[in-house]
Amino acid sequence: MTSPLSEIAGLPRPKDDELDLFGITHQGRVRTSNQDHFLLCTVHPQVVVRSTSLPTIDEITLRGERLATIMLVADGVGGSVDGSEASRLATIAVTEYFASAMRCYHTVGSASEHEFTEALREAAIEAHNRVRTQAEAQFEGRRMASTLSVAIVVWPWLYVVQVGDSRCYTYHDGVLRQVTRDQTIAQEMVDRGALSPERAQNSPLNHVLSSAIGAEEALPVISRVDVGKRGTVTLVCSDGLTKHVSDDEIGAAIGRMTSAEQLCHELLDLTLERGGSDNVTIVVGRALP
């Protein structure tokens, strides 16, 4: 099986200046603090010069070609300082783990698809364990938890790591696709046929998580989507957005977007106009056509 990084050879990878990326977070109109965290970054091999006799190092290319783009949203559970700490720790743990894995695969170049996806699963479990350990040490065992949705583009593939009910969407040629499945009690009941999707929307169980980073159980789900067509939009968000804005409205907004920044502000403004009952975080990325 080929390495995920070697599979990109046949397609032209967008240059850094061809990426349109933006992220935004807001506490909303009801909450007094923001428990969400997001991270938007690109991963590169890089040379760090410690000493040289050269008069300038500007002549040397020190940063290598982009290996991946990471779009991450973590939504702290419970609306407390514990939730904020959980989402912060999850963001740091996953980013550190994944950056290390990318360096390894870039060097070795022989990781199979299975090995790569298992590394992503391990990154989520590492975040889960770090949050639980911190809760034990700092909060006397009091539980703290966070959702985690991570979109990782290793051109032309989008890998998604999902724990909880934050979401990842893709959009291309007028079609919006929800890549993730909400890990909630209501969604589990829908999957078993015990609750209709329509009733689930208004069920009090719709926001009761069945899996979360730092909770009793974290069950990361890994998905892979081809996003190699230029103009494909990836959107990662906390449920502060989807509580107020429907999928149809998200799709319509993406359809008329002029930039990732403009889209994020439009969706945030719509959320706040409708009450902004929760923290809201939106991260958007695309390769320009």
TILO-75840 format. One record per residue (C-alpha): y, z, x; residue in three letters. Coordinates in steps of 0.1 Angstrom, whole numbers, plus 5000, padded with zeros to 4 digits. Layout:
<sites>
SITE    Y    Z    X code
SITE    Y    Z    X  ALA
...
</sites>
This chain:
<sites>
SITE    Y    Z    X code
SITE 5000 5000 5000  MET
SITE 5034 4992 5013  THR
SITE 5062 5016 5020  SER
SITE 5089 5019 4994  PRO
SITE 5114 5010 5021  LEU
SITE 5096 4979 5031  SER
SITE 5095 4965 4996  GLU
SITE 5132 4958 4997  ILE
SITE 5129 4931 5024  ALA
SITE 5129 4902 5000  GLY
SITE 5160 4911 4981  LEU
SITE 5196 4912 4993  PRO
SITE 5207 4948 4994  ARG
SITE 5243 4954 4983  PRO
SITE 5267 4964 5010  LYS
SITE 5284 4998 5008  ASP
SITE 5317 4982 4996  ASP
SITE 5298 4965 4968  GLU
SITE 5288 4998 4952  LEU
SITE 5308 5012 4923  ASP
SITE 5302 5049 4922  LEU
SITE 5319 5078 4904  PHE
SITE 5311 5113 4891  GLY
SITE 5330 5138 4870  ILE
SITE 5324 5173 4856  THR
SITE 5344 5194 4831  HIS
SITE 5338 5229 4816  GLN
SITE 5345 5216 4781  GLY
SITE 5367 5231 4754  ARG
SITE 5345 5261 4746  VAL
SITE 5330 5275 4778  ARG
SITE 5351 5296 4801  THR
SITE 5334 5284 4832  SER
SITE 5314 5253 4844  ASN
SITE 5277 5259 4852  GLN
SITE 5271 5222 4860  ASP
SITE 5269 5207 4895  HIS
SITE 5266 5171 4905  PHE
SITE 5262 5152 4938  LEU
SITE 5268 5116 4945  LEU
SITE 5260 5104 4980  CYS
SITE 5245 5077 5002  THR
SITE 5219 5083 5029  VAL
SITE 5222 5067 5064  HIS
SITE 5207 5071 5098  PRO
SITE 5235 5082 5121  GLN
SITE 5241 5087 5158  VAL
SITE 5262 5118 5167  VAL
SITE 5279 5114 5201  VAL
SITE 5281 5147 5220  ARG
SITE 5296 5134 5252  SER
SITE 5304 5100 5268  THR
SITE 5323 5084 5296  SER
SITE 5335 5056 5273  LEU
SITE 5372 5057 5266  PRO
SITE 5365 5052 5229  THR
SITE 5334 5052 5207  ILE
SITE 5350 5031 5181  ASP
SITE 5334 5001 5197  GLU
SITE 5299 5014 5188  ILE
SITE 5283 5013 5153  THR
SITE 5271 5048 5149  LEU
SITE 5261 5048 5112  ARG
SITE 5231 5027 5102  GLY
SITE 5225 5007 5071  GLU
SITE 5223 5026 5039  ARG
SITE 5188 5038 5031  LEU
SITE 5194 5052 4996  ALA
SITE 5220 5063 4970  THR
SITE 5215 5097 4953  ILE
SITE 5230 5106 4919  MET
SITE 5222 5142 4909  LEU
SITE 5231 5164 4879  VAL
SITE 5220 5200 4876  ALA
SITE 5230 5220 4845  ASP
SITE 5227 5258 4848  GLY
SITE 5209 5275 4819  VAL
SITE 5223 5303 4800  GLY
SITE 5261 5299 4805  GLY
SITE 5262 5327 4830  SER
SITE 5270 5331 4867  VAL
SITE 5232 5330 4872  ASP
SITE 5231 5295 4858  GLY
SITE 5258 5283 4881  SER
SITE 5240 5297 4911  GLU
SITE 5207 5281 4900  ALA
SITE 5223 5247 4896  SER
SITE 5240 5250 4930  ARG
SITE 5208 5260 4947  LEU
SITE 5189 5232 4931  ALA
SITE 5215 5206 4942  THR
SITE 5214 5218 4978  ILE
SITE 5176 5221 4980  ALA
SITE 5168 5187 4966  VAL
SITE 5194 5170 4987  THR
SITE 5183 5186 5019  GLU
SITE 5146 5179 5012  TYR
SITE 5152 5143 5002  PHE
SITE 5174 5135 5032  ALA
SITE 5146 5148 5054  SER
SITE 5120 5127 5036  ALA
SITE 5142 5096 5039  MET
SITE 5146 5100 5076  ARG
SITE 5108 5104 5080  CYS
SITE 5100 5072 5059  TYR
SITE 5127 5052 5077  HIS
SITE 5112 5061 5111  THR
SITE 5075 5058 5102  VAL
SITE 5077 5030 5077  GLY
SITE 5042 5035 5064  SER
SITE 5046 5059 5034  ALA
SITE 5027 5046 5003  SER
SITE 5043 5046 4969  GLU
SITE 5022 5076 4960  HIS
SITE 5033 5095 4991  GLU
SITE 5069 5088 4984  PHE
SITE 5068 5099 4948  THR
SITE 5049 5130 4958  GLU
SITE 5077 5138 4982  ALA
SITE 5102 5136 4953  LEU
SITE 5080 5159 4933  ARG
SITE 5078 5183 4962  GLU
SITE 5116 5183 4964  ALA
SITE 5119 5195 4928  ALA
SITE 5093 5222 4935  ILE
SITE 5112 5233 4966  GLU
SITE 5143 5237 4944  ALA
SITE 5123 5256 4918  HIS
SITE 5109 5280 4945  ASN
SITE 5143 5285 4961  ARG
SITE 5159 5294 4928  VAL
SITE 5131 5319 4920  ARG
SITE 5133 5334 4954  THR
SITE 5171 5338 4952  GLN
SITE 5168 5354 4917  ALA
SITE 5143 5379 4931  GLU
SITE 5165 5388 4960  ALA
SITE 5200 5387 4945  GLN
SITE 5196 5394 4908  PHE
SITE 5167 5419 4909  GLU
SITE 5143 5394 4895  GLY
SITE 5165 5385 4866  ARG
SITE 5156 5349 4857  ARG
SITE 5181 5321 4864  MET
SITE 5174 5284 4858  ALA
SITE 5188 5249 4858  SER
SITE 5180 5214 4847  THR
SITE 5176 5187 4873  LEU
SITE 5180 5150 4869  SER
SITE 5181 5130 4901  VAL
SITE 5184 5092 4903  ALA
SITE 5176 5078 4938  ILE
SITE 5182 5041 4944  VAL
SITE 5161 5027 4973  VAL
SITE 5170 4991 4967  TRP
SITE 5158 4975 4944  PRO
SITE 5140 5005 4930  TRP
SITE 5154 5034 4910  LEU
SITE 5134 5066 4913  TYR
SITE 5141 5094 4888  VAL
SITE 5131 5130 4892  VAL
SITE 5134 5149 4859  GLN
SITE 5132 5186 4850  VAL
SITE 5148 5198 4818  GLY
SITE 5170 5179 4793  ASP
SITE 5198 5163 4814  SER
SITE 5193 5126 4812  ARG
SITE 5192 5093 4832  CYS
SITE 5199 5060 4816  TYR
SITE 5200 5024 4828  THR
SITE 5219 4996 4812  TYR
SITE 5216 4958 4818  HIS
SITE 5223 4927 4796  ASP
SITE 5235 4948 4767  GLY
SITE 5204 4971 4766  VAL
SITE 5206 5008 4772  LEU
SITE 5173 5025 4783  ARG
SITE 5167 5063 4785  GLN
SITE 5146 5066 4816  VAL
SITE 5140 5103 4812  THR
SITE 5122 5123 4785  ARG
SITE 5139 5156 4774  ASP
SITE 5117 5185 4784  GLN
SITE 5124 5206 4752  THR
SITE 5103 5223 4726  ILE
SITE 5117 5200 4699  ALA
SITE 5107 5169 4720  GLN
SITE 5072 5183 4725  GLU
SITE 5069 5187 4687  MET
SITE 5081 5151 4682  VAL
SITE 5055 5139 4707  ASP
SITE 5027 5158 4688  ARG
SITE 5039 5144 4655  GLY
SITE 5049 5178 4642  ALA
SITE 5086 5169 4639  LEU
SITE 5104 5137 4632  SER
SITE 5130 5125 4658  PRO
SITE 5157 5127 4631  GLU
SITE 5149 5164 4623  ARG
SITE 5146 5172 4660  ALA
SITE 5183 5162 4665  GLN
SITE 5194 5191 4644  ASN
SITE 5166 5215 4652  SER
SITE 5175 5248 4670  PRO
SITE 5146 5240 4693  LEU
SITE 5163 5208 4705  ASN
SITE 5180 5227 4734  HIS
SITE 5152 5251 4742  VAL
SITE 5137 5240 4775  LEU
SITE 5100 5237 4780  SER
SITE 5105 5232 4818  SER
SITE 5134 5241 4841  ALA
SITE 5141 5247 4877  ILE
SITE 5137 5285 4883  GLY
SITE 5121 5292 4849  ALA
SITE 5086 5302 4842  GLU
SITE 5074 5267 4847  GLU
SITE 5089 5235 4863  ALA
SITE 5071 5203 4856  LEU
SITE 5089 5175 4875  PRO
SITE 5083 5140 4861  VAL
SITE 5088 5110 4884  ILE
SITE 5097 5075 4871  SER
SITE 5104 5042 4888  ARG
SITE 5126 5014 4874  VAL
SITE 5135 4980 4889  ASP
SITE 5174 4979 4892  VAL
SITE 5175 4949 4915  GLY
SITE 5196 4928 4891  LYS
SITE 5233 4931 4901  ARG
SITE 5254 4948 4875  GLY
SITE 5227 4971 4863  THR
SITE 5244 5005 4855  VAL
SITE 5227 5039 4862  THR
SITE 5241 5069 4843  LEU
SITE 5230 5105 4848  VAL
SITE 5245 5132 4826  CYS
SITE 5241 5168 4814  SER
SITE 5235 5174 4777  ASP
SITE 5272 5183 4773  GLY
SITE 5277 5145 4768  LEU
SITE 5247 5137 4746  THR
SITE 5254 5166 4722  LYS
SITE 5286 5147 4711  HIS
SITE 5281 5110 4720  VAL
SITE 5252 5089 4708  SER
SITE 5231 5065 4728  ASP
SITE 5246 5036 4709  ASP
SITE 5281 5048 4718  GLU
SITE 5271 5053 4754  ILE
SITE 5258 5017 4755  GLY
SITE 5289 5003 4739  ALA
SITE 5311 5021 4764  ALA
SITE 5291 5008 4793  ILE
SITE 5293 4973 4778  GLY
SITE 5331 4973 4781  ARG
SITE 5334 4993 4814  MET
SITE 5357 4980 4841  THR
SITE 5346 5006 4867  SER
SITE 5324 5036 4871  ALA
SITE 5355 5058 4872  GLU
SITE 5369 5043 4840  GLN
SITE 5336 5048 4822  LEU
SITE 5332 5084 4832  CYS
SITE 5367 5092 4820  HIS
SITE 5362 5073 4787  GLU
SITE 5330 5092 4779  LEU
SITE 5344 5125 4790  LEU
SITE 5375 5120 4768  ASP
SITE 5353 5111 4738  LEU
SITE 5332 5143 4744  THR
SITE 5363 5165 4745  LEU
SITE 5378 5148 4714  GLU
SITE 5347 5158 4695  ARG
SITE 5348 5195 4705  GLY
SITE 5334 5196 4740  GLY
SITE 5311 5225 4731  SER
SITE 5294 5226 4765  ASP
SITE 5300 5218 4801  ASN
SITE 5298 5180 4806  VAL
SITE 5289 5161 4837  THR
SITE 5286 5123 4841  ILE
SITE 5277 5103 4872  VAL
SITE 5277 5065 4872  VAL
SITE 5266 5039 4897  GLY
SITE 5261 5001 4899  ARG
SITE 5260 4973 4924  ALA
SITE 5288 4950 4916  LEU
SITE 5278 4915 4903  PRO
</sites>
